[in-house]
Amino acid sequence: MNNYRSPLNDLRFVLHHVLKAPEVLATLPAHAETGAEIIDAVLEEGGRFCDQVIGPLYQEGDKGCRFENGGVTTPKGFRAAFQAFTEGGWSGLTAPAEEGGQGLPYVLDGAFKELINGANVAWGTFPLLGHGAVEALRHYGEDWQKQVFLAPLVDGRWTGTMCLTEPHCGTDLGLLKTKAEPLGDGRYAISGQKIFITAGEHDMTDNIVHLVLARLPDAPAGVKGISLFVVPKFKVDREGNVGERNAVACGSIEHKMGLHGSATCVMNFDAAEGWMVGAPNKGLSAMFVMMNSARLGVGLQGLGLIERAWQNALAYAYDRLQMRAAGGAAYPDKPADPLIVHPDIRRMLLTCRAFAEGGRVLALYATLQADVAHNAGDEAARAEADTVVSFLTPIVKGLLTEAAVECAYHAQQVYGGHGYIAEWGMDQIARDARITTIYEGTTQIQALDLIGRKTLMANGAGLKLVLGRIAAFCKENAGNAALAEFLPVLAKRAEQWGELTQRIGAKAAGDANVAPAAAYDYLFYSGYLTLAWCWAQRVAAAEASSASAAFKQAQREVARFYFAKLLPRADYHAAAIDAGPAALMALADADVGVQS
Amino acid sequence: MNNYRSPLNDLRFVLHHVLKAPEVLATLPAHAETGAEIIDAVLEEGGRFCDQVIGPLYQEGDKGCRFENGGVTTPKGFRAAFQAFTEGGWSGLTAPAEEGGQGLPYVLDGAFKELINGANVAWGTFPLLGHGAVEALRHYGEDWQKQVFLAPLVDGRWTGTMCLTEPHCGTDLGLLKTKAEPLGDGRYAISGQKIFITAGEHDMTDNIVHLVLARLPDAPAGVKGISLFVVPKFKVDREGNVGERNAVACGSIEHKMGLHGSATCVMNFDAAEGWMVGAPNKGLSAMFVMMNSARLGVGLQGLGLIERAWQNALAYAYDRLQMRAAGGAAYPDKPADPLIVHPDIRRMLLTCRAFAEGGRVLALYATLQADVAHNAGDEAARAEADTVVSFLTPIVKGLLTEAAVECAYHAQQVYGGHGYIAEWGMDQIARDARITTIYEGTTQIQALDLIGRKTLMANGAGLKLVLGRIAAFCKENAGNAALAEFLPVLAKRAEQWGELTQRIGAKAAGDANVAPAAAYDYLFYSGYLTLAWCWAQRVAAAEASSASAAFKQAQREVARFYFAKLLPRADYHAAAIDAGPAALMALADADVGVQS
């Protein structure tokens, strides 16, 4: 009863018309050959895989994984779909040819990930974290480790995990206790318990490669004493021979609110054999390499879920007859009018559309910048794009996952009582979406990252670049009549964004709580501003395209809706920021809950 | 792992100090004897029942009801708890003595309902709808119907239901198809299918009394052709003798997102024997009598869930150690600082506290006004109070249920990954809360009710009374130093509330979509304004009380937080209202989803 169709038309519109991805990629040596035809062909094939193979398993997946005798059985059909995925070569989409990959750009991978997550977000978690493991090994692994682990991870014979969280620490990895004892021959014995390990155990592949944070015996306390280890489920020697079962086992799987098709495992390491990846006590940097890739990936989970919520809510709003339009029957031949005639139903639907289509530009812009950051011939261009991706990553993750929660909420609400019933699948979207604002760094952590490391500590480098690009966009479109109503608002808002940031910076110097108290609202303020830019870009691109008049008008009207009804939320966030930390911090810890 | 303790201290504070309930009740002939001691004794006993009997069953209840062979088995312990409930005399708390009730005021029942919903909202649905049935029978039933049905419903030997929704209609009852054929002897044969019937079938009582909306054979189409019938599960004759099984049966129970402990039934009526309640084709008015009581009840579900979310999140924030305070270690002897030191954790906690404590004033104020509306000696006083309750009901229902969804979200977020795991129970709060914005009229329906029937169509009668009371409060406290920072803001906001309403009214005359397009934002605007008044009242009451300095300060600081960080949301809603309906309605129905 819950459907999904890959939004290929809009993906093509965004990639070709809004972002002009083929033109940007043409400037990158590694992707000079990735023309529009290849992009379209991959999207077409990827869409088919998502719509026909994993999409139909979405509600089945909600029945969950089973844990028995230390093993995890994935939902019916998941294993076969994974086989189809690897056989189709989807696993190594962005990996270079020498690792056995397709060498395609990140932006195309981002588009494909959106489709996977729209079609079946839980299924998508099985391949997802392998990418992070690959990134970590590629950057920090010794040659033999790359030789042994990369190929099977890239082609999907094996999957990967990120083993960070422990029962007493998630956000605060400095507290972690898992130990790594050197065995003298380059091997380490890893002991400890990791929790919330996505795809820590499953029945899809022969081996699973765990990337594990642990402490050496002499490690300093805190985050400066964390090292990274590779620990395969079945032991692998330096020649790549797979041996006996390693001493790592799944102790149980969590009963979660949603994402039931994804196995969230307690992993027990009992002197499991592993090798260090990178330098001793430098595990956190390696972890961040995995994490940044994973954060954009979770932002794309948000995007996929928004699209799924929106598609179903829209279909229901056309189908369900209930009450008459305020001005009188709009469809007098029907017993009642369809929901779509009601203003507040439209508010919820347009909110979903604004986040889905605007968010698509945002997320794919970030992934396209990742391509530039990795592959531009010019070092300065690489550095600049890298700064932009770093700045946008917490916005993509924070805004699109929170928007997913909001849009899932709206979509359920459009369904009324039926939105609460499992059969219709809308509650599953809401339950699945709920984890996205938590894992791979909560919204709070994204917010601190954005305002701290990515802004105040970087002297606003990322913001300045983005503001520069907004200014360039405004200048370029100065004579564009279709944008006349939007550009002055966008320019004014961009100016306010800079001023707000400076106000925070000025106050932050004198009070350590200013930045963390402003962080959450700053994330959303920045998100709404960025999305305004995305919507202005969509209008400009639609206008310049040969799309239908109806589509052009729809883009203009959704942009108007966004500017009139959603962008003003930025003012609320600015007001909350300007109120300062006092309202949050005045009470002593013990008095936050004091009763009469 | 998920706890609840009846917030008796704050209930006493609200009833005695903020609302001065004993003084108000003393002016009502029916409740002149309900002094502070009785209130406290009932609260104390009620709190004990909730904390000791139903509270511990909260997570067990999430395992759900079972449907087998047409029967519904409620979760372990639910039946025994219901027995304890009726034996304790809780079922008939507000019913008059002549019906076998305790004759206590609505405000006390409201307080008790908050406790029930905080302790176990799903369990609370079993007694909840009996109250609506009682109200309908009391107002519209024939004498013999009152004689036969009221006593067992009041004392809890039987429970009641409201059978309104059908598969093709929920909000739009004009579409309903269930038929009632007269049998010639005063009896009717009811046939049709009703869905989403809370407690439609269960194992708690011997009989269940269904109040069913259906159409007579010659009924006009639409809502003017709906009549109300009483249809017991086991037939009852005019003398009250219980006979054979009636032809009404539960066909299945729904698999829902949450509220698993509550049986949501498909009820099939197959020429079931029933009697008309009230006049032919006047069922909708009778339905509204049930509905209004149920709507306040659902608002109190929201309140109970907010309190539960807040209590657990607060405890976790004190307990969980993660990261250091921004200004350096606050608890250097611990391996990390508790979450409570982090500004954004406090933002989430204080939001919960602001809604819980402010919402308590709002909800209990409304129920106290219901007492005045029913029992004041003076007719004008009754009418005035009735107008106020009518105006506040959609605000209580709309705001407190939406706030419950929001606060459950915050509380989960405070728990991080553990908030997503069933064991901790936070996800259950979120899942349970999600239905409250849907049933008994969605938030959208509350919003239309508030802006339409309760405001524009009533010439602003309710708003004027509330604004008058706010003005009186400001005047009364003009010299109160503790309120000096709040009153000018409150007075200014109240003025804006009136102006905004007039702007909407003026525009609504020319465009039927103006009011429904503004409705949602107007509901929240009104809600935030009302809550600002509630918070000002709390500060005034705390200041005037002999409470601890810490409590007084906490009230001031949470009020400051509310005024600085939550009340500005009203501006966003005002901006969205002033943007008008164009942004929502410009696109043709078919183009809302048009793609390139």
Interface residues (C-beta under 8 A of the other chain):
Chain A: P7 N9 D10 R12 F13 T165 H168 C169 G170 T171 D172 G174 L175 I195 F196 E254 H255 K256 M257 G258 L314 A317 Y318 L321 Q322 M323 A325 A326 G327 G328 A330 P335 A336 P338 I340 V341 H342 P343 D344 I345 R346 R347 L349 L350 R353 V405 Y409 Q412 Q413 G416 G417 G419 Y420 I421 A422 E423 D427 A430 R431 R434 I435 T437 I438 Y439 T442 T443 Q444 A447 A512 N513 A515 P516 A517 A519 Y520 A542 S545 A547 S548 A550 F551 Q553 A554 E557 R560 F561 A564 K565 P568 R569 D571 Y572 A575 A576 A579 P581 A582 A583 L584 M585 A586 L587 D589 D591 V592 G593 V594 Q595 S596
Chain B: P7 N9 D10 R12 F13 T165 H168 C169 G170 T171 D172 G174 L175 I195 F196 E254 H255 K256 M257 G258 L314 A317 Y318 L321 Q322 M323 A325 A326 G327 G328 A330 P335 A336 P338 I340 V341 H342 P343 D344 I345 R346 R347 L349 L350 R353 V405 Y409 Q412 Q413 G416 G417 G419 Y420 I421 A422 E423 D427 A430 R431 R434 I435 T437 I438 Y439 T442 T443 Q444 A447 A512 N513 A515 P516 A517 A519 Y520 A542 S545 A547 S548 A550 F551 Q553 A554 E557 R560 F561 A564 K565 P568 R569 D571 Y572 A575 A576 A579 P581 A582 A583 L584 M585 A586 L587 D589 D591 V592 G593 V594 Q595 S596
